[in-house]
Amino acid sequence: MKSLFNSSDVSEILERIEKLTPESQRKWGKMNVAQMLAHCNKSTETAMGKNYMKMLFIGRIIASFLKPKVLGEQPFGKNSPTDKSYIFPEDSNFEIEKSKVIASINSFFEGGPSQCTTYPHPFFGKFTPEEWAVFQWKHLDHHLRQFGV
């Protein structure tokens, strides 16, 4: 499994981010490229405990069924719903958001397992540091595929 704790996997993600431009167009979904970068940054910060959201009620019910699939080999599917706290304005600044997400990814990698949050994921529940690293890689991959990189 690819992971944000693996230097070559992190390098791959960062190279793909570098290919994005303000003109990059989505293949599915509603976010523009700057919104997507802001969304990914907040997700990575959540994994490091910089943001906290209570676990959603629906997640408490079905997380145990979905978590193995989310952490499995299969890439994330298209058009999954996004919690409104992870949606950003259309006029988000591309360059600022790109810099932030790169910094967050590097911080996650450099901090290693000890800096991962002990709070549960708002939908999928408790993750080990290794699961956070896999989940974050898959989440970034999903959105980079959304924009064709």
Sequence and secondary structure as in RCSB ss.txt:
>XXXX:A:sequence
MKSLFNSSDVSEILERIEKLTPESQRKWGKMNVAQMLAHCNKSTETAMGKNYMKMLFIGRIIASFLKPKVLGEQP
FGKNSPTDKSYIFPEDSNFEIEKSKVIASINSFFEGGPSQCTTYPHPFFGKFTPEEWAVFQWKHLDHHLRQFGV
>XXXX:A:secstr
   TTSHHHHHHHHHHHHT  TT   SSSS  HHHHHHHHHHHHHHHTTSS     HHHHHHHHHHHHHHTSSS 
  SS    GGG   TT  HHHHHHHHHHHHHHHHHH GGGS  S BTTTB   HHHHHHHHHHHHHHHHHHTT 
